[in-house]
Amino acid sequence: MKKVFAGLLSLMSFVVITGASADQFGIGPNVPGQPLRPGHPVPPIGPLYPERPLPPERPLPPERPGWGESVELQFGDRHFSGSGTIFLRRELNAQHPYLRLEEFKLDSVRLIAKSKMGRGQAELTVDNRTQDRRTVGGDPRDFFSPLPYTFDNVELTNFDWMSEGPWQIHLNGEIKVRSVIVQLSRREMRPPLPPNPPLPPRLTLIEIGSDKVEKFIQDSETFAARQPAVAEIIIEGRDEKVDILEAVVVFGNGEHRRLWELEGTVRQGESRRARLETLRNVDRVMITATSPQAFGSRGRYAVLLGVVR
């Protein structure tokens, strides 16, 4: 017993003299960077692999039109002089190549444009058949201005549900086109037809008179109509060239209205049309015209009414 006590006393004296700590003898807690000691918890360690940066997000594909969407075509104030045509299918394929046009039908277009004299004409055709025709407004003072308010918004509606064949806008006059907004809808979402859909009204053309006008002299003529249910008024060129200086319609209630759409030059085989907003009772049409050519025969024109029967 004395020998054991003497041994412990010698060991304690050695520890005090050498300044050794308990850690040197493996009796303290585990320390990072040191060998693990049995019976003590493992210290926390960092991640085995450093965090990697996330890959950059892929750009989203362009949005495809849904069941009914508008697609805009930019033309950058393109100038059309005389007669010109906008090929809508070609422009859609060029500016929006992700579109599958065979899945869509054409509902309508909105033409953002202006004409120099305010009398330009825009006509929408589908499969070479006329669907709608409107006048493109404008002012000569604003024709070269880039300001948005100088442009007219012309709505053209397609009445052909199949929308097969080429889609075209035919322009006539000095016209600048900024853009065209095309309204599309998927063919699968076409609303069901009623059991017996009513047929659209058919127009019957009635000629109410013609006139062979004098050269360089304003020739005024009044054409009696007295026709109900008139949808549009047409001036058709018959011989040579005629300048229509003024066109006025008098309705059955005595209202007078000037028809700007009919005014301008009309040649043989050409026509100018003024569509009425509703079916009206037309009493008479008054035309002032002249033949501008110096040589050849005098110009002749005819006035026709599109009547719903």
WODA-V202031 format. One record per backbone hydrogen bond with DSSP energy under -1.0 kcal/mol. NH is the residue of the N-H (numbers start at 1). CO is the residue of the C=O. E is the energy in kcal/mol with one decimal. If there is no record, write none. Layout:
BEGIN
((NH | CO | E) (NH | CO | E))
END
This chain:
BEGIN
((5 | 1 | -2.2) (6 | 2 | -1.9) (7 | 3 | -1.8) (8 | 4 | -2.2) (9 | 5 | -2.1) (10 | 6 | -1.8) (11 | 7 | -2.0) (12 | 8 | -2.3) (13 | 9 | -1.8) (14 | 10 | -1.7) (15 | 11 | -2.1) (16 | 12 | -2.2) (17 | 13 | -2.1) (18 | 14 | -2.5) (19 | 15 | -1.4) (25 | 22 | -1.2) (26 | 23 | -1.5) (27 | 22 | -1.8) (34 | 31 | -2.3) (40 | 37 | -1.4) (69 | 184 | -1.2) (71 | 182 | -2.7) (73 | 180 | -3.0) (75 | 178 | -2.6) (76 | 178 | -1.1) (78 | 177 | -1.8) (80 | 175 | -3.8) (84 | 171 | -2.2) (86 | 169 | -2.6) (88 | 167 | -1.9) (91 | 87 | -2.2) (92 | 88 | -2.7) (93 | 89 | -2.2) (94 | 90 | -1.7) (95 | 91 | -2.8) (96 | 92 | -2.3) (99 | 96 | -1.8) (103 | 100 | -2.3) (104 | 101 | -1.5) (105 | 185 | -2.6) (107 | 183 | -2.7) (108 | 183 | -1.1) (109 | 156 | -2.6) (110 | 181 | -2.3) (111 | 154 | -3.0) (112 | 179 | -2.7) (113 | 152 | -2.0) (114 | 176 | -1.8) (115 | 137 | -2.0) (116 | 174 | -2.4) (120 | 136 | -1.0) (121 | 172 | -2.3) (122 | 134 | -2.7) (123 | 170 | -2.3) (124 | 132 | -2.8) (125 | 168 | -2.7) (126 | 129 | -2.3) (127 | 166 | -2.5) (129 | 126 | -1.0) (131 | 124 | -3.2) (132 | 124 | -1.3) (134 | 122 | -2.8) (136 | 120 | -3.2) (142 | 139 | -1.4) (145 | 142 | -1.3) (150 | 147 | -1.4) (151 | 148 | -1.9) (152 | 113 | -3.7) (154 | 111 | -2.6) (156 | 109 | -2.8) (158 | 107 | -2.5) (168 | 125 | -2.5) (169 | 86 | -2.0) (170 | 123 | -3.0) (171 | 84 | -3.4) (172 | 121 | -2.1) (173 | 82 | -3.2) (175 | 80 | -2.8) (176 | 114 | -2.7) (177 | 78 | -2.6) (178 | 112 | -2.8) (179 | 112 | -1.3) (180 | 73 | -2.3) (181 | 110 | -2.5) (182 | 71 | -3.4) (183 | 108 | -2.9) (184 | 69 | -2.5) (185 | 105 | -1.7) (186 | 67 | -1.2) (187 | 103 | -1.9) (189 | 186 | -1.0) (190 | 187 | -1.4) (204 | 307 | -3.3) (206 | 305 | -2.5) (208 | 303 | -2.4) (211 | 301 | -2.4) (213 | 299 | -1.8) (216 | 291 | -1.8) (219 | 289 | -3.4) (221 | 287 | -2.9) (223 | 285 | -3.4) (225 | 283 | -2.9) (227 | 282 | -2.3) (230 | 280 | -2.9) (231 | 306 | -3.4) (232 | 306 | -1.1) (233 | 274 | -2.4) (234 | 304 | -2.9) (235 | 272 | -2.6) (236 | 302 | -2.6) (237 | 270 | -3.0) (238 | 300 | -2.9) (239 | 300 | -1.7) (242 | 266 | -2.4) (243 | 290 | -2.8) (244 | 264 | -3.1) (245 | 288 | -2.2) (246 | 288 | -1.8) (248 | 286 | -2.6) (249 | 257 | -2.7) (250 | 284 | -2.8) (251 | 255 | -2.6) (252 | 281 | -3.0) (254 | 251 | -1.9) (257 | 249 | -2.2) (259 | 247 | -3.0) (262 | 259 | -1.1) (263 | 260 | -1.1) (264 | 244 | -1.7) (266 | 242 | -2.7) (268 | 240 | -1.1) (269 | 237 | -2.0) (270 | 267 | -2.3) (272 | 235 | -2.4) (274 | 233 | -2.4) (276 | 231 | -2.8) (280 | 230 | -2.0) (282 | 227 | -2.6) (283 | 250 | -2.6) (284 | 250 | -1.6) (285 | 223 | -2.4) (286 | 248 | -3.3) (287 | 221 | -2.9) (288 | 246 | -2.7) (289 | 219 | -2.5) (290 | 243 | -1.6) (291 | 214 | -2.4) (300 | 239 | -2.0) (301 | 211 | -2.1) (302 | 236 | -2.2) (303 | 209 | -2.9) (304 | 234 | -2.9) (305 | 206 | -2.6) (306 | 232 | -3.0) (307 | 204 | -2.8) (308 | 229 | -2.5) (309 | 202 | -1.6))
END
